[in-house]
Amino acid sequence: MPNTVPEGTLDEMAAYYRARATEYDEWFYRQGRYDRGAEANARWLAEAEMVFAALDHLTLTGEVLELAPGTGIWTERLARTARSVTAVDASAEMIAINRAKVASAKVTYLQADLFTWRPDRTYDAVVFGFWISHVPRERLPVFLAMVAAALRPGGAVFFVDGRREPTSTAAGDQLPEADSQVMTRRLNDGRSFQIVKNFYHPATLEGYCAAAGLEVVVRETPTYFQFGSGSRKA
Ligand SMILES: C[S@@+](CC[C@H](N)C(=O)[O-])C[C@H]1O[C@@H](n2cnc3c(N)ncnc32)[C@H](O)[C@@H]1O
């Protein structure tokens, strides 16, 4: 298949996030290299609130699986209503920050590679923030099949990711070319890594979800975000 992602890029992406853990939140809170000026920052934060509202509206009260939870931006919200959250991330550094920030006995952490990890039970909901864009396109059907396998029939799925908008990433970082799945990301100390980054039309993502047995509607905020919400077919 042309334009597939080499295995080594997945390892490099995992290494990038391990190294970025302590500076990760600068991106979401628009600080440092991610500060794109007052107007763009305000727009980002307002649109993030729209996505938070969509998630909060679901009121996920049962047993939730969160994939690639990172520093806990979404974990913290999930733990407000869920009976339990199982959070699976490859990075011990991310997990340590998440555990310290969220500080909830409801959350159980698993350190695992999502390209090989498989659930051994089902959950009431599966949530993943800013992860689907990092799954190589050729692996998306297998990833979404894993999500479906992790859900009880009728269980909820919610995900969020970025739209293709240059000011979403750090100043100086270039988004991938339209025909590429790979981009270069830099850390504050200048080290650079190749990572996977994909952007999808909402209908394309809905189609991938439907093929995996997930009935999902994908919506977009005006500039920055795309989020999918739905359930496993009963
Ligand atoms: C863009 S961050 C998203 C974090 C969080 N969900 C959020 O929205 O802020 C991607 C996360 O995926 C994790 N990750 C990268 N490669 C992984 C892999 N192969 N398996 C599991 N987690 C991985 C990183 O450690 C990081 O926490």
The ligand as a Tripos MOL2 file, in Angstrom:
@<TRIPOS>MOLECULE
LIG
   27    29     1     0     0
SMALL
NO_CHARGES

@<TRIPOS>ATOM
      1 C1         -1.8720   13.7350   21.4460 C.3       1 LIG1
      2 S1         -1.6750   12.8740   22.9650 S.3       1 LIG1
      3 C2         -3.3600   12.8280   23.5360 C.3       1 LIG1
      4 C3         -3.4690   12.9110   25.0240 C.3       1 LIG1
      5 C4         -4.8750   13.1920   25.5660 C.3       1 LIG1
      6 N1         -5.8240   12.2120   25.1410 N.3       1 LIG1
      7 C5         -5.3380   14.5630   25.1910 C.2       1 LIG1
      8 O1         -6.3320   14.6820   24.4440 O.co2     1 LIG1
      9 O2         -4.7400   15.5450   25.6290 O.co2     1 LIG1
     10 C6         -1.3450   11.2640   22.4450 C.3       1 LIG1
     11 C7         -1.1420   10.2600   23.5620 C.3       1 LIG1
     12 O3         -0.9340    8.9830   22.9540 O.3       1 LIG1
     13 C8          0.0710    8.2970   23.6660 C.3       1 LIG1
     14 N2          0.6580    7.3060   22.7510 N.ar      1 LIG1
     15 C9          1.5060    7.5180   21.7180 C.ar      1 LIG1
     16 N3          1.7710    6.3530   21.0970 N.ar      1 LIG1
     17 C10         1.0810    5.3950   21.7720 C.ar      1 LIG1
     18 C11         0.9240    3.9940   21.6070 C.ar      1 LIG1
     19 N4          1.5390    3.3280   20.6190 N.pl3     1 LIG1
     20 N5          0.1200    3.3260   22.4590 N.ar      1 LIG1
     21 C12        -0.5110    3.9880   23.4780 C.ar      1 LIG1
     22 N6         -0.4100    5.3120   23.6740 N.ar      1 LIG1
     23 C13         0.3690    6.0090   22.8160 C.ar      1 LIG1
     24 C14         1.0250    9.3600   24.1100 C.3       1 LIG1
     25 O4          1.8150    8.9200   25.1910 O.3       1 LIG1
     26 C15         0.0610   10.4920   24.4490 C.3       1 LIG1
     27 O5         -0.3200   10.4210   25.7990 O.3       1 LIG1
@<TRIPOS>BOND
     1     1     2 1
     2     2     3 1
     3     2    10 1
     4     3     4 1
     5     4     5 1
     6     5     6 1
     7     5     7 1
     8     7     8 2
     9     7     9 1
    10    10    11 1
    11    11    12 1
    12    11    26 1
    13    12    13 1
    14    13    14 1
    15    13    24 1
    16    14    15 ar
    17    14    23 ar
    18    15    16 ar
    19    16    17 ar
    20    17    18 ar
    21    17    23 ar
    22    18    19 1
    23    18    20 ar
    24    20    21 ar
    25    21    22 ar
    26    22    23 ar
    27    24    25 1
    28    24    26 1
    29    26    27 1
@<TRIPOS>SUBSTRUCTURE
     1 LIG1         1 GROUP 0 **** ****
